[in-house]
């Protein structure tokens, strides 16, 4: 019983038309690439180990350390203040902002800066343009 295997004589026309890779990677180049990466890693490791061995114990920059007396004199920041009732505080903030957006009042009376209701401000911008607001 003879089994005939269909072996192609090169890349098919369909593979060429679809720009498929038609050749295999060279195993020798891949092996050399892996070996070179390994050698570079070993050299880098050896260089770092040598630098660490030479400088071991000699790198003692104490410019960022505090003495015990300085630590004891440090003042701690205040504890965070949490909202006791976030819903009430949130509603208060929204109410105050809404009142400010809908009313007239001074921002800085000495400088002559005031705030006006947002609706009126939008009307003035439509009437006079954005350049007149400055």
Residue frames relative to the residue before (quaternion, step in Angstrom):
aa qw qx qy qz dx dy dz
X 1.0000 0.0000 0.0000 0.0000 0.00 0.00 0.00
X 0.1595 -0.8080 0.5662 0.0322 3.48 -0.64 1.11
X 0.1819 -0.7734 0.6018 0.0816 3.51 -0.88 1.08
X 0.1527 -0.7922 0.5867 0.0698 3.51 -0.54 1.09
X 0.1806 -0.7704 0.6056 0.0842 3.54 -0.82 1.05
X 0.3769 -0.7157 0.5406 0.2312 3.49 -0.89 0.93
X 0.0204 -0.7921 0.6097 -0.0222 3.54 -0.52 1.17
X 0.3614 -0.7471 0.5148 0.2148 3.51 -0.81 1.01
X 0.4418 -0.6966 0.5145 0.2340 3.50 -1.17 0.57
X 0.7906 -0.1031 0.0652 0.6001 3.61 1.11 0.58
X 0.7310 -0.4126 0.2884 0.4606 3.55 -1.26 -0.10
X 0.4940 -0.6594 0.4786 0.3034 3.52 -1.08 0.75
X 0.6318 -0.5331 0.4022 0.3936 3.53 -1.26 0.42
X 0.6173 0.5498 -0.3412 0.4474 3.59 1.10 -0.70
X 0.6496 0.5089 -0.3167 0.4677 3.62 0.95 -0.84
X 0.6613 0.4949 -0.3082 0.4720 3.57 0.93 -0.82
X 0.6535 0.5191 -0.3179 0.4499 3.58 0.97 -0.83
X 0.7196 0.4227 -0.2409 0.4954 3.62 1.08 -0.71
X 0.4218 -0.7287 0.4333 0.3213 3.60 1.35 0.12
X 0.2464 0.7620 -0.5536 0.2286 3.59 0.94 0.86
X 0.5645 -0.5610 0.4741 0.3767 3.55 -1.24 0.47
X 0.1680 -0.8266 0.5329 0.0664 3.57 -0.71 1.03
X 0.7214 0.3583 -0.2596 0.5327 3.59 1.21 0.02
X 0.4898 -0.6545 0.4947 0.2952 3.56 -1.18 0.57
X 0.5470 -0.5753 0.4828 0.3698 3.54 -1.26 0.42
X 0.4628 -0.6682 0.5006 0.2979 3.55 -1.06 0.68
X 0.4468 -0.7193 0.4701 0.2488 3.57 -0.63 1.15
X 0.6314 0.5531 -0.3427 0.4218 3.60 0.96 -0.79
X 0.6643 0.4940 -0.3111 0.4668 3.62 0.95 -0.79
X 0.6338 0.5228 -0.3302 0.4648 3.59 1.01 -0.77
X 0.6558 0.5035 -0.3106 0.4690 3.60 0.92 -0.89
X 0.6604 0.4955 -0.3133 0.4693 3.61 0.89 -0.84
X 0.6283 0.5322 -0.3362 0.4571 3.60 1.01 -0.71
X 0.6575 0.4954 -0.3037 0.4796 3.58 0.94 -0.89
X 0.6472 0.5110 -0.3195 0.4668 3.60 0.94 -0.83
X 0.6651 0.5035 -0.3152 0.4526 3.61 0.90 -0.85
X 0.6325 0.5132 -0.3349 0.4737 3.60 0.98 -0.80
X 0.6446 0.5210 -0.3176 0.4606 3.60 0.95 -0.82
X 0.6547 0.5071 -0.3112 0.4662 3.59 0.95 -0.89
X 0.6544 0.5040 -0.3175 0.4657 3.61 0.92 -0.86
X 0.6477 0.5107 -0.3194 0.4665 3.60 0.96 -0.80
X 0.6590 0.4981 -0.3120 0.4693 3.59 0.95 -0.83
X 0.6457 0.5074 -0.3235 0.4701 3.60 0.98 -0.77
X 0.6517 0.5032 -0.3183 0.4698 3.59 0.94 -0.83
X 0.6439 0.5103 -0.3221 0.4704 3.60 0.96 -0.83
X 0.6641 0.5035 -0.3039 0.4616 3.58 0.92 -0.88
X 0.6445 0.5161 -0.3182 0.4658 3.59 0.99 -0.82
X 0.6676 0.4873 -0.3053 0.4729 3.59 0.92 -0.87
X 0.6424 0.5124 -0.3272 0.4666 3.60 0.96 -0.80
X 0.6483 0.5182 -0.3178 0.4585 3.59 1.00 -0.76
X 0.6571 0.4989 -0.3092 0.4730 3.57 0.93 -0.88
X 0.6584 0.4995 -0.3109 0.4695 3.60 0.95 -0.81
X 0.6492 0.5131 -0.3208 0.4607 3.60 1.01 -0.77
X 0.6668 0.5025 -0.3011 0.4606 3.59 1.00 -0.80
X 0.7815 0.3497 -0.1762 0.4857 3.58 0.90 -0.90
X 0.3609 0.7550 -0.4908 0.2426 3.63 1.21 0.04
X 0.8416 0.1559 -0.1415 0.4973 3.55 -0.75 1.10
X 0.6675 0.5167 -0.3228 0.4282 3.60 1.13 -0.36
X 0.6399 0.4850 -0.3320 0.4950 3.58 1.21 -0.31
X 0.2228 0.7702 -0.5597 0.2097 3.57 -0.10 1.32
X 0.0630 0.7930 -0.5960 0.1096 3.53 0.33 1.26
X 0.0707 -0.8255 0.5598 -0.0087 3.56 -0.40 1.24
X 0.3391 0.7757 -0.4813 0.2273 3.59 1.17 0.37
X 0.7356 0.3992 -0.2365 0.4936 3.61 1.13 -0.50
X 0.5804 0.5723 -0.3910 0.4274 3.59 1.18 0.27
X 0.3270 -0.7371 0.5626 0.1823 3.54 -1.16 0.67
X 0.4527 -0.6562 0.5236 0.3007 3.53 -1.10 0.67
X 0.6724 -0.5001 0.3526 0.4164 3.57 -1.25 0.32
X 0.6467 0.5139 -0.3335 0.4543 3.61 1.01 -0.73
X 0.6394 0.5127 -0.3278 0.4699 3.59 1.04 -0.71
X 0.6401 0.5218 -0.3261 0.4600 3.58 1.02 -0.77
X 0.6805 0.4888 -0.3032 0.4539 3.60 0.93 -0.83
X 0.6816 0.4807 -0.2870 0.4711 3.61 1.16 -0.50
X 0.4974 0.6692 -0.4289 0.3475 3.59 1.23 -0.22
X 0.3066 -0.7363 0.5780 0.1726 3.52 -1.09 0.79
X 0.3701 -0.7398 0.5186 0.2162 3.55 -0.74 1.05
X 0.5152 -0.6252 0.4730 0.3465 3.59 -1.06 0.61
X 0.5967 -0.5669 0.4041 0.3990 3.58 -1.14 0.43
X 0.5768 -0.5826 0.4442 0.3614 3.54 -1.20 0.58
X 0.5646 -0.5944 0.4315 0.3765 3.60 -1.08 0.57
X 0.2933 -0.7464 0.5725 0.1708 3.53 -1.05 0.77
X 0.2026 -0.8027 0.5556 0.0773 3.51 -0.48 1.25
X 0.5404 -0.5999 0.4752 0.3497 3.52 -1.16 0.59
X 0.4142 -0.7131 0.5090 0.2465 3.55 -0.90 0.92
X 0.7860 0.0271 0.0079 0.6176 3.55 1.05 -0.79
X 0.2658 -0.8231 0.4774 0.1546 3.61 0.13 1.27
X 0.6380 0.5369 -0.3475 0.4288 3.60 0.96 -0.75
X 0.6713 0.4801 -0.2979 0.4796 3.60 0.92 -0.91
X 0.6627 0.4989 -0.3085 0.4656 3.60 0.93 -0.90
X 0.6484 0.5153 -0.3191 0.4607 3.59 0.98 -0.79
X 0.6529 0.5048 -0.3108 0.4714 3.56 0.97 -0.84
X 0.6310 0.5290 -0.3309 0.4609 3.59 1.02 -0.79
X 0.6525 0.5120 -0.3134 0.4625 3.59 0.93 -0.89
X 0.6636 0.4953 -0.3064 0.4695 3.59 0.91 -0.88
X 0.6484 0.5187 -0.3218 0.4549 3.60 0.96 -0.86
X 0.6614 0.4991 -0.3114 0.4653 3.60 0.91 -0.89
X 0.6614 0.4998 -0.3132 0.4634 3.60 0.92 -0.85
X 0.6499 0.5144 -0.3158 0.4619 3.58 0.97 -0.83
X 0.6419 0.5180 -0.3233 0.4638 3.59 0.96 -0.84
X 0.6647 0.4981 -0.3100 0.4626 3.58 0.95 -0.85
X 0.6726 0.5002 -0.2973 0.4573 3.59 1.00 -0.81
X 0.7574 0.3815 -0.1962 0.4923 3.58 1.13 -0.55
X 0.7184 0.4174 -0.2539 0.4952 3.62 1.19 0.25
X 0.4784 -0.6106 0.5420 0.3233 3.51 -1.41 0.15
X 0.2513 0.7658 -0.5733 0.1474 3.57 -1.14 0.58
X 0.5625 -0.6062 0.4485 0.3391 3.53 -1.32 0.23
X 0.2917 -0.6943 0.6297 0.1907 3.52 -1.15 0.78
X 0.7488 -0.1172 0.1124 0.6426 3.56 0.99 -1.01
X 0.2954 -0.8048 0.4908 0.1555 3.55 -0.12 1.33
X 0.6252 0.5459 -0.3431 0.4398 3.63 0.99 -0.75
X 0.7291 0.4065 -0.2296 0.5004 3.56 0.95 -0.87
X 0.4677 -0.6984 0.4319 0.3270 3.58 1.26 -0.13
X 0.4812 0.6536 -0.4457 0.3776 3.61 1.15 0.57
X 0.0191 -0.7982 0.6006 -0.0425 3.53 -0.79 1.07
X 0.3046 -0.7076 0.5881 0.2464 3.53 -1.29 0.21
X 0.1993 -0.7673 0.6031 0.0885 3.50 -1.19 0.72
X 0.6572 -0.4967 0.3593 0.4385 3.61 -1.17 0.31
X 0.5892 -0.6205 0.3973 0.3314 3.54 -1.01 0.86
X 0.6245 0.5380 -0.3454 0.4486 3.61 0.99 -0.75
X 0.6636 0.4896 -0.3034 0.4773 3.60 0.95 -0.87
X 0.6274 0.5366 -0.3363 0.4531 3.59 1.00 -0.78
X 0.6619 0.4940 -0.3125 0.4693 3.59 0.96 -0.81
X 0.6204 0.5291 -0.3440 0.4656 3.60 1.04 -0.70
X 0.6642 0.5043 -0.3064 0.4590 3.60 0.92 -0.89
X 0.6415 0.5083 -0.3329 0.4683 3.58 0.99 -0.74
X 0.6507 0.5030 -0.3226 0.4686 3.60 0.98 -0.75
X 0.6832 0.4898 -0.2878 0.4588 3.60 0.99 -0.81
X 0.8321 0.2560 -0.0837 0.4848 3.57 0.78 -1.06
X 0.5152 -0.6462 0.4222 0.3724 3.58 1.19 -0.23
X 0.6418 -0.5576 0.3770 0.3673 3.55 -1.25 0.40
X 0.6126 0.5741 -0.3546 0.4115 3.63 1.05 -0.65
X 0.6508 0.5305 -0.3208 0.4383 3.63 1.07 -0.66
X 0.5720 0.6145 -0.3761 0.3920 3.60 1.20 -0.41
X 0.5942 0.5832 -0.3776 0.4054 3.59 1.01 -0.69
